[in-house]
Amino acid sequence: MSAQRLVSADVHAQVLDADGVSEALATASAALVVTQVEVGLWEAGPGADTDVEADEVFLVLTGAGTITFDDGSAIDLHPGVLVRLHEGDRTTWEISERLRKLYLA
């Protein structure tokens, strides 16, 4: 029964597959869909890229960078930062140290 509940024994060591979403950031991910909620790991960088976001909440596990929004506001990313993105947010990701996040979308 617990094997059905264990998503990852160590999220820091979880091997992620290249997802091809951003060649500039060499993004990779692993995901699990739980009753209409996608839970996954994502990593990218270093580098910079732009994106149009989906509804998402994420927790930065490792790495560093900044997300800048079209309105000029920005969030510094580092381990422990919890962020809420809204569908349609236009963002620029500047990742200085390969970033890994746990997300719910």
Buried (B, 14 or more C-beta within 10 A) or exposed (E): EEEEEEBEEEBEEBEBEEBEBBEEBBBBBBBEEEEEEBBBBBBBBBBBBEBEBEEBBBBBBBBBBBBBBEEEEEBEBBEEBEBEBEEEBEBBBBBBEBBBBBBEB
